[in-house]
Amino acid sequence: MFREMLKSKLYRAVVTDKSLAYTGSIAIDPKLLKAADMLPGEKVLCANVENGERFETYTLVGKPGEIALNGAAARCGEVGDHIIIMTFAWQDEEELKTFKPTVIHSDEKNRIPKRRS
């Protein structure tokens, strides 16, 4: 049996920009993408801490410090909102015994003050 489990989480990133005039996605600081084990184009579930909105989109490589909501996702948050960005992976029963998700905490400037795995 396979189960869909949390693979990685970027916790409390701060939205720095939004653009409706875009085809969609979330642009994420390249260091945050790498630290959170997320790839460009990867599907993500985002949760807005301020308004409770949840939405799915895909990742793009952003500029340093950037978390930008694009296209329809731009309707789900405002600049300054904190969001949680999550990826998931299918795992078999054997993988579940040892796998631990990557959890990255972001500060107010979208830097990494500490890492939990």
Disulfide bonds with the S-S distance in Angstrom:
none
